[in-house]
Each structure stands twice: as structure tokens, then as C-alpha cells.
Amino acid sequence: MAIERVVMPELPADERSRNFEEVNLGLSENQAFEEARRCLQCKNRACVAGCPVGVSIPEFIDALASDDLPRAANILRGDNALPAVCGRVCPQETQCEARCVRGVKGESVAIGFLERYVADWAMHHPDRLLRAELPPATGKKVAVVGCGPAGLTAAGELVRMGHGVTIFEALHDTGGVLRYGIPEFRLPKEIIDQEVAQLTELGVVIECNVIIGKTLTVAELREEYDAVFVANGAGLPIMLNIPGENLKGVYAANEFLTRVNLMEAGRRPESATPIIRSREVAVIGGGNTAMDCVRTARRLGAERAMIVYRRSEAEMPARVEEIKHAKEEGVEFVMLTAPLAVTATEDGWVAGLRCQMMELGPPDASGRRKPIPIPGSEFDLPAGVVVNAVGTNANPLLTATAPDLTLNKWGNIVADENGMTSIPGVFAGGDIVRGGATVILAMGDGKRAAAAIQEYLKGK
């Protein structure tokens, strides 16, 4: 109980704010072993209950503390198709670590740091791991729409059950939101590549540049495959509905991050994809995507990179670690401020934001205190680039060609607790069902849907 929680080594802020190298450097061997010793090995396993994919947390940590890294890695990889990804981007502090008994009277075990350590060790020591033994082929075929966290997780589970699995991805590369939506300073692309490669080695087939809703329809997939899992995400930006949001220099967060992350705009001299640079960049929103955008803008050369958020910092949905890193990197937080309009230069480019200061009233439907405008508090915030990072909705491209799919009022696919949709044999999960959510929640949907698809295929 006297061992203090480990501190993650980080790249210095003044260095990392001008490059895309990974910020968190990972634990040393001694740090990982010492942190693993902090686990109390509770019998009630509250931490596991807090994990959306049900990782056997006490077991893999016990193996690590016993210096049995092969066993730790096999336990972890048996439960989680993307452990190195989750060790970097999963909000453990609100899930498994929030349930940790050590956190009641102190600091919880750094489960996320340990997950990353074991997963990274496994990547560098493949020869020391047990090779996954697959059951005999069932002859059943499953189509997965989308190569993001939900689709990859479902595919990994299903192929281990002996089914033939093909993932159809609209973009030209794998990973979905992991690749286009999360900057490399949080999640290096080589990590995605290696975890995807582990799935293809198991037999998962991935076909890129296939747009379900254009190239093929859900009905066509249903004719050829015994079951379908739809996990194409929610990539349609929620509009601000303010004057000037269509000016030159205004980006939706998805476009901004996709240009930089997937197409390397502004990062490689040879990149053919443009990105507008500015000394002053304003990002509207308070979630992890907003943090990713503003920290990316800083790395692209913005001298003044700003978060504009209509509530206070206490209400921000972004991870505490991301807020901390952003502040260290020189990001400016303009709190209790709502945009009224995007102002323009004479030639139609962004000049800045017309804003109004807010105060917090009683909680709204989300449970957070409702922002209330302060009369006469309008002011102008100069900016050459504005990024809208207030959220996303479902893209109707797929659902428009599947009229038998029941949708909710936001255009998301309606699915039951096991992921079954209104079309027999068609399951769905991740953001296309939930709306914008976290990587780990999408992975949990993929794992549950895979189990439900297994039962459905047995019934067939």
C-alpha cells in the first residue's frame, strides 16, 4: 500500500508541441513491475466490471507482477483485439480505474499504462507468445462494414470462432477513426498497422475502397453472407448553425483531422493534400476531438491555438490528461464563451469569431449546468482558421440504401442490446448506433455483437 502510483514519462512540452511524435513514452520495465505490485487482486474484480470489453485485468496484472510477460500478453490479447490501442486512447480513468479499490483511499492502479506496456512488449516479442489455435472452419461467412474499433473487434472475435470474416472499408487504409481521427502524437500509425496485421494473420480479410451504400448495398451483402455487422461510424458533422460557418477557412473536425492524420497534409512536403495554416486558430468544442484538433493546429504552426467552449473547464468532456497536455503545449482555453458568427475578410476568408460570454445556470438534460448568455458581453476573437468540433451525426450514405433498417430521430441505426437490427441477420454497433462515443465503447459493441452473431449462426 506504500507504493505510489507511477507517473507516465512524457516528451517535453516545448519539444512535442512542434512535432507529431508520441507524447507518452511508455513505462520502463521497473516502473511496470512496481506498478503491477500495487494491484490488490480483489476477488470481486470491480475493475473488470468497469471494462466494456471485459479484460481479465487482475489476471494479466498478476502475470506481469510475477515477471511472466508471455502469460500476461496472452491473457490480454485473448480478451482484447486492440490492447496497444486501448492502452493509449481508452479513458481508463472513468472506467476500470474508476472502479479500482485502491482508488477509494488513494490513487487507483494505472491499468491503462500497464495494458500499454504489456501490449507493446508483445509486439516486440511475437516469438514468445502462444499462437492462437483456431477451431475448425464453420463454413459460415460474416461481412463487417467498417474497419474501425467496433468492426476490428467483431472481426477478431468471429474469426476466432471459425467463421470467415471480410471487412469492407470505405477509405484507402485500415483503422477507421483510429487512423483518420486520432493524431499520431496520441496513437502512432505503426501501432494500428501492427494490431490490424495480427487480425489478418488470423484470417480476417480486409477490402478497402469499398463504400457500402455505393459500391455495394447491405441487401447485396446479406445475399452473399450469413450475417452482417454494420460499424461504419458517425462521420457527418453537426453544424453550428451560425452565420459564416461556410466561409473559406472553416473546417469540420473530421475533415481537419482526416487531412492531417490520414493524408499527412501539412506534415510532409510531398503531401498533395492542402491544409490552411494560420497564426491564430479557434477550435469550437470541449471534447477529446476538440483537443486533438487544437493540439494538431499548434503543431502545424499556430502561435495562438484556442479552445472556445461555452461551459467551464469542469464541464469539459475531454480526458483530464488531454486537457493537461494541451495546456502544457501552450493551448489557450477561452471558457464560458459561445460563438455567434464567423466573421469574414473582404475577400471571403475567415477573420475570426464573434462571441458572447456565458454564465452557468441549472443543469440541463445532460446533467451539466446549462450555459446562459450574458447580455452585452459580445466580443470578437481573431482567427484565420476555425474548426467545428462540437460533434457528429450518422452519415446517411449506407442507411439511405437500406430502407428496412429502423433508424432513430438522429439517423442512427436502432439495435437491441445484442446489436441485432430490424433486419434479421444484420447487426450494428459503435457510433452508427450510439452516436459519437469512445473507442472502447465501440469495441464493447463489437464484442457483444460477435457473440450474438455466433448464436444467430448456430440457430441457422
Order of alpha helices (4+ residues) and beta strands (2+ residues): alpha-alpha-alpha-alpha-alpha-alpha-alpha-alpha-beta-alpha-beta-alpha-alpha-beta-alpha-beta-beta-beta-alpha-beta-alpha-beta-alpha-beta-beta-beta-beta-beta-beta-alpha-beta-alpha-alpha
